[in-house]
Amino acid sequence: MLFASRAPFINEYVYLVRLRSVADPHYLAHDWSLSGSFGENLVFNTLFTPIARAWSIVVVAWIGRVTCWAALSALLVALTRRLGIARWAGVLAVLVWMPWQLRIVGGDWMFGSFEAKPIAYVAVLGAIIAALDRRVALAMLLGGVVVSAHPGVGVAAMPAIAIALLVDPATRRAAVRALPLAALAAAPGVVGIVRDMHGSAGNRDLWRFIARDIYPFHMDPWYFGGLTLIALVAMACVNTWYAYSLERAHPLRFLAHVELVTAVPSALGLLAWTTGRYEYLRFFPFRVFPIIVSLGFALTVAHAAPRWWQRREITPRPSAVLGAIALTLALGVIAQNPVREAGFLVRRNVRDWTGHNARTDTDLTRAYHWVRDHTPTNAVIIAPPGNDPHYDTERAQIATFGVPRWDEIVEWKRRILQQLGPSDAAARHALDTGTSIDDEYRALTTTRIHSLVTSYNARYLVTDRRYPFTLETHQGSWYVYRLT
């Protein structure tokens, strides 16, 4: 009920459509956005191309979801066992944490839709468990796999796992010997990223445009407010304090070391955002720290609470660290209430399956389906910001708003601005002064649309405002115009 949304959902519109385009060269073959190299998805696309050739996007999504959910669940149970947590307490902690997963930016989670991210977290949890079992070579190997599966997760998780092993005298020598193994496993992911870097060397203004106007949901550390960040820092401190307050608590200390190292990219990202060095946010530095730390805190609570309860007759007053745990838990709940988050997820999925979702979204989907069913297959459309329309329209676009082509990032920005406002400069100024990208799309002028027809042979426009073009259909508040 928490994660069983209809497929495709959110990132599946991007990941699985890209996968389909790799598996089937005839699928939207002339679309500019889908003609990229997708270096960050190199391993994902290579591994799952055979499945994408055999089954539809919906079937691939459900196969991937169920497989990842099962693997992640099994690994979380195994982790609680390694940490010495009672099974009932561990299961309860994980169930509470699942809808919570405190975030400082959006789009970061373990459980959800099928893409490279949950596969990377399978490798992260596997590496932590292997490290706790003193299987250092396997842990380092899986750390490298994280980089290949999802470089955005790997850039923080791999160093954290390696450094946690290197600082432990018991595993240091084995970790040094396994470094080449980790590098070999990470090589495919590094190759994919390096392959695209020639096209991502934009100036600072370009990265400001991406960070503040296109991807604030992913790159703005204050997106969910400052209290969440404060709660996460408190959790990292409390987790470490508790781990070092116990004797013979190596597993908890190792996990605390991993959490602390994952904080480094987030701290550097916070500095980059504050100083306007947006180019350093291209690696999405706020991804891993919130997930690992909030999970670590849930497991700390699951370890500490039963332990205190069993010893309450001997030590009826909780220690200072237990008091800090309770205060941090209250702070986290105030920042993002897990009950409210769970209710939101359940309500969203029920509405999605029953058709009682937002009417405007349903109308837009119907407009897209009309485009799919009534326009030439080689037509180029102009579509609004939001979920990637490729799946619902099955038509090419000038450029997809929320999905930058990292191998041609400057050209991508140019194409995006051409679809906004009365001019590039006016659109950019409006975005910088707080106008939403949706409103700037609505401000697209007739003159600009004629220019898009001339430059890109755009033939249809999907919008929620009136234009003096041939109206083909309207679905609720959404209109489809023929431009040529």
Buried (B, 14 or more C-beta within 10 A) or exposed (E): EBBBBEBBBBBBBBBBBBBBBBBEEEBBEEBBBBBBBBBBBBBBBBBBBEBBEEBEBBEBBBBBBEBBBEBBBEBBBBBBBBBBBBEEBBBBBBBBBBBBBBBBBBBBBBBBBBBBBBBBBBBBBBBBBBBBEBBBBBBBBBBBBBBBBBBBBBBBBBBBBBBBBBBBEEBEEBBBEBBEBBBEBBEBBBBBBEBBEEBBEBEEEBBBBBBBBBBBEBBBBBBBEEEBBBBBBBBBBBBBBBBEBBEEBEBBBBBBBBBBBBBBBBEBBBEBBEEEBBBBBBBBBBBBBBBBBBBBBBBBBBBBBBBBEEEEEEEEEBEEBBEBBBEBBEBBBEBBBBEEBBEEBBEBBEBBEEEEBEEEBBBBBBBBBBBBEEBEEEBBBBBBBBBBBBBBBBBBBBBBBBBBBBBBBBBBBEBBBBBBBBBBEBBBEBBEEEBEBBBBBBBBEEEBBBEBBEEBBBBBBBBBEEBEBEEBBBBBEBBBBBBE
